[in-house]
Amino acid sequence: MNINESINKAIPHLLKWQYQDGHFEGELSSNTFPTCAYALIQLELGLPIDDELIEYFAKSQKASGLWGLDSSEGEDKEATLLAKLALTEIERITNNEKIKLIMQKIPDLKLNKWLIKLFYARCNRISWKELNAPKFLSMMMRLGEKLLPILPKSFISRLKPPEQYAPPVRLFYTQTFQNLFIAEKHTLVPVFIIMEIHGKKRPKVIKELLRWLIDNRCKDGSWFRVGLITALSVMALIDAQKAGYGNDDMEKAIYEGNKWLQNLRSSDGGCREAINLNVWDTALSSLVLSLIDADKYKPQIDHAINWLINNQNDDGGWAFSGIPGGNLLSDADDT
């Protein structure tokens, strides 16, 4: 096969990934973290767990009994701990024999990272105290926050927060939070809401965090178009609703957020990590078709270009994922 034959063979495969609205987007493989979070939310909302989801856990489990982060050959202890929790909660409600067989293969693992501890605490498997740093360490962290403005940036860049303890809710009110990457903010705010509701329960803090969460929701019902971030946000709203902070807007956000999560399902039964890269995919696909035969593929190219135009942000740039009138920040590589 020569290069031209190879290109001609690839074109039909490329064209099958163009959607009705004109954009191109490949199907990502499922990821363990959003799949587990999705399962926990379905249980909490009283929605059924289908056989395809359980089959995903069975097929993606390695011979060692562990799971990887995705469909690659690697293994990850944190992903396994979260899968174990999700399966435990599903089995508790469904009494599914297949789940029992899957769980028999899982080795004993120790909880370490705070995000996994958060899920376990929320399911009443461990105490919330296990997420909090000891008083001495907490005092040292406060001192460190005050010293940040005078410390050299080279030193600050080497500082790593303890992975076994959750960041304190007070971080939300600091310049450090303002300086975080947007995805980090989207991850931490729902975490702070959950921790505050199950911790100090300060109404003013909870309301301010909830306002940030609602204000930063995407128009498609997701948060940052990322599965785990959206799942955490839905969990935070469910907890807020149970704690008496619910209203019609929150009910709508929970429904639309979960509907978006349901659309993350892949053909393997699990959930993808995100709906993203469609701007990148569309731009590159249009360019490739133009270079190969612009006249022959003009309808597909025009359809894709119109989609890109309609998904341009007001500032002139494009985000990593296109939403008409969306509120995702523009970035350089997609633009």
C-alpha positions in Angstrom: 0.0 0.0 0.0 1.4 3.4 -1.0 0.8 6.7 0.8 -2.1 7.8 -1.5 -3.9 4.5 -0.9 -3.4 4.9 2.8 -4.9 8.4 2.8 -7.9 7.3 0.7 -8.5 4.4 3.1 -8.4 6.8 6.0 -10.9 9.4 4.7 -14.1 7.3 5.2 -13.0 6.6 8.8 -12.5 10.4 9.3 -15.8 11.3 7.8 -17.8 9.0 10.1 -16.8 11.2 13.0 -18.5 14.3 11.6 -21.7 15.0 13.5 -25.0 16.3 12.2 -24.2 19.9 13.4 -20.9 19.8 11.4 -18.3 19.3 14.1 -15.8 16.4 14.2 -15.2 14.5 17.5 -13.7 11.1 18.1 -15.0 8.7 20.8 -12.8 8.6 23.8 -12.4 5.4 25.9 -14.0 5.2 29.3 -12.3 6.4 32.4 -12.6 4.7 35.8 -13.1 7.9 38.0 -16.0 9.5 36.2 -17.6 6.0 35.7 -17.5 5.4 39.4 -18.8 8.8 40.3 -21.6 8.4 37.7 -22.6 5.1 39.3 -22.7 6.7 42.8 -24.9 9.5 41.6 -27.4 7.2 39.9 -27.8 5.2 43.1 -28.3 8.4 45.1 -31.0 9.7 42.7 -32.7 6.3 42.8 -32.0 5.6 39.1 -31.2 2.0 37.9 -27.7 0.6 37.3 -27.8 -1.1 34.0 -26.0 -4.4 33.1 -23.6 -2.5 30.7 -22.1 -0.5 33.5 -21.5 -3.6 35.6 -20.0 -5.3 32.5 -17.6 -2.4 32.1 -16.2 -3.0 35.6 -15.9 -6.7 34.9 -14.1 -6.3 31.6 -11.8 -3.4 32.7 -10.6 -5.2 35.9 -7.0 -6.4 35.5 -5.8 -9.9 36.3 -4.3 -8.4 39.5 -7.8 -7.4 40.6 -7.0 -3.7 40.1 -8.3 -1.1 37.6 -6.4 1.4 35.6 -7.3 5.0 35.1 -8.6 4.2 31.6 -8.4 1.4 29.0 -4.6 1.3 28.9 -2.6 -1.5 30.5 -1.6 0.5 33.6 -2.9 -0.1 37.1 -3.9 2.6 39.6 -4.6 2.0 43.3 -6.8 5.1 43.7 -9.0 4.1 40.7 -9.3 0.7 42.2 -10.3 2.1 45.6 -13.0 4.2 43.9 -14.2 1.2 41.8 -14.4 -0.9 45.0 -16.6 1.8 46.7 -18.9 2.1 43.7 -19.3 -1.7 43.4 -19.9 -2.0 47.2 -22.7 0.6 47.0 -24.2 -1.0 43.9 -24.1 -4.5 45.5 -25.6 -3.2 48.8 -28.7 -2.1 46.8 -28.9 -4.7 44.0 -27.4 -7.8 45.7 -25.8 -8.6 42.3 -23.9 -11.9 42.2 -21.6 -10.8 39.4 -20.5 -7.8 41.5 -19.6 -10.2 44.3 -17.4 -12.2 42.0 -15.7 -9.0 40.8 -15.0 -7.8 44.3 -13.5 -11.1 45.4 -10.5 -10.3 43.1 -9.8 -6.9 44.6 -6.8 -6.9 46.9 -6.8 -5.0 50.2 -5.6 -1.4 49.7 -5.1 1.4 52.1 -6.8 4.8 51.6 -4.4 7.6 51.1 -5.4 10.4 48.8 -7.9 12.9 50.1 -10.2 12.9 47.1 -10.9 9.2 47.4 -11.3 9.6 51.1 -14.0 12.2 50.3 -16.0 9.7 48.4 -15.7 7.1 51.2 -16.7 9.6 53.9 -19.7 10.7 51.8 -20.8 7.1 51.7 -20.3 6.8 55.5 -17.4 4.4 55.1 -14.9 6.5 57.0 -15.0 9.5 59.3 -14.9 13.0 57.9 -12.0 13.7 60.3 -9.7 11.5 58.1 -9.8 14.3 55.5 -8.6 17.0 57.9 -5.0 17.8 58.6 -3.8 17.6 62.2 -4.0 20.9 64.1 -0.2 21.4 64.1 0.0 20.8 60.3 -3.0 23.1 59.8 -1.2 25.8 61.8 1.9 25.4 59.7 -0.2 25.6 56.5 -1.8 28.9 57.7 1.7 30.3 58.4 2.9 29.2 55.0 -0.1 31.0 53.4 0.9 34.3 55.1 4.6 33.9 54.0 3.7 33.2 50.3 4.0 36.9 49.2 7.6 37.1 50.4 8.8 33.7 49.4 10.8 33.3 46.1 8.7 31.8 43.3 11.3 29.1 42.7 10.8 27.9 46.3 7.0 28.1 46.1 6.9 26.0 42.9 8.5 23.2 44.8 5.9 23.2 47.6 3.5 20.3 47.4 0.3 20.1 49.6 -0.1 16.9 51.6 -2.0 14.4 49.4 -3.7 12.7 52.2 -5.4 15.8 53.6 -8.0 17.9 51.8 -7.3 21.6 51.3 -9.1 23.7 53.8 -12.4 25.5 52.8 -10.8 28.8 53.7 -8.6 28.5 50.6 -11.7 29.7 48.6 -11.2 33.2 50.1 -7.5 33.5 49.3 -5.5 34.9 46.4 -4.1 31.4 46.0 -7.5 30.2 44.9 -7.8 33.1 42.5 -4.5 32.2 40.9 -5.5 28.5 40.4 -6.1 27.1 36.9 -9.9 27.1 36.1 -10.1 23.3 36.2 -8.6 23.3 39.7 -11.2 25.8 40.9 -14.0 23.7 39.4 -12.7 20.7 41.2 -12.3 22.4 44.6 -15.5 24.4 44.9 -17.8 21.3 45.0 -15.4 19.6 47.3 -15.5 22.6 49.6 -19.3 22.6 49.6 -19.4 18.9 50.5 -16.9 19.3 53.3 -18.6 22.4 54.7 -22.0 20.8 54.7 -20.6 17.7 56.5 -18.2 19.8 58.7 -18.6 23.3 60.1 -22.0 23.9 58.4 -21.5 27.7 58.1 -24.6 29.0 56.1 -22.7 32.1 54.7 -19.8 30.0 53.4 -22.1 27.4 51.9 -24.3 30.0 50.1 -21.2 31.7 48.7 -19.7 28.5 47.4 -23.1 27.5 45.9 -23.4 30.8 44.2 -19.9 30.3 42.6 -20.9 26.8 41.5 -24.2 27.8 39.9 -22.7 30.9 38.2 -19.9 28.8 36.7 -22.1 26.1 35.2 -21.9 25.6 31.4 -24.9 26.1 29.2 -25.1 22.4 28.4 -25.6 21.5 32.1 -22.0 20.4 32.8 -19.2 22.0 34.7 -16.1 22.6 32.5 -17.4 19.7 30.3 -15.5 17.2 32.4 -17.0 14.1 33.9 -15.5 14.0 37.3 -15.9 17.7 37.9 -19.5 17.6 36.8 -20.2 14.6 39.0 -18.6 16.3 42.1 -20.7 19.4 41.4 -23.9 17.3 41.2 -23.0 15.6 44.4 -22.4 18.9 46.1 -25.8 20.2 45.0 -27.5 16.9 46.2 -25.8 17.4 49.6 -26.9 21.1 49.7 -30.4 20.1 48.8 -30.5 17.6 51.7 -29.1 20.2 54.0 -32.0 22.6 53.3 -30.4 24.9 50.7 -32.4 23.5 47.8 -34.5 25.6 45.3 -35.9 25.2 41.8 -32.6 26.3 40.2 -30.7 23.7 42.1 -33.2 21.0 41.2 -32.8 22.0 37.5 -29.0 22.0 37.8 -29.0 18.5 39.3 -31.3 17.1 36.6 -29.4 18.7 33.7 -26.0 17.8 35.2 -27.0 14.2 35.5 -28.5 14.2 32.0 -25.1 15.5 30.7 -23.3 12.7 32.7 -25.6 10.1 31.1 -24.5 11.4 27.7 -20.9 10.6 28.6 -21.6 6.9 28.4 -19.3 5.1 25.9 -20.0 1.9 23.9 -18.0 -0.1 26.4 -20.6 0.7 29.2 -18.4 3.2 31.1 -18.1 6.9 31.0 -15.7 9.1 29.2 -13.5 11.6 31.0 -14.9 14.5 29.1 -16.7 15.9 26.1 -13.8 17.9 24.7 -11.3 18.4 21.8 -14.1 18.9 19.3 -12.7 22.3 18.3 -9.3 20.8 17.8 -10.7 17.8 16.0 -12.9 19.9 13.8 -10.2 22.4 12.8 -7.7 19.6 12.0 -10.3 17.5 10.1 -11.3 20.6 8.0 -7.7 21.3 7.2 -7.0 17.7 6.2 -10.0 17.5 3.9 -9.0 20.9 2.3 -5.5 19.7 1.6 -6.7 16.3 0.1 -9.5 17.6 -2.2 -11.2 20.9 -1.3 -13.7 20.6 -4.1 -14.8 17.0 -3.4 -15.3 17.5 0.3 -16.6 21.1 0.1 -20.0 20.3 1.8 -18.3 18.6 4.8 -15.7 21.4 5.0 -18.3 24.2 4.9 -20.4 22.5 7.5 -17.4 22.2 9.8 -16.3 25.8 9.3 -19.8 27.1 10.0 -19.7 25.1 13.3 -16.4 26.7 14.2 -17.7 30.2 13.4 -20.8 29.6 15.6 -18.6 28.4 18.4 -16.2 31.3 18.5 -16.1 33.1 21.8 -16.9 36.8 22.1 -13.2 37.6 22.7 -12.3 36.2 19.3 -10.8 32.9 20.5 -11.9 29.3 20.8 -12.1 27.1 23.9 -11.1 23.4 24.0 -14.7 22.5 23.6 -17.3 24.3 21.6 -20.6 25.4 23.1 -22.7 28.0 21.3 -22.7 31.1 23.6 -20.8 29.0 26.1 -18.7 30.3 29.0 -15.5 28.3 28.6 -12.3 30.3 28.4 -10.5 30.7 25.1 -7.1 29.1 24.8 -4.1 29.6 22.5 -3.7 26.1 20.9 -7.3 25.7 19.8 -7.5 29.3 18.6 
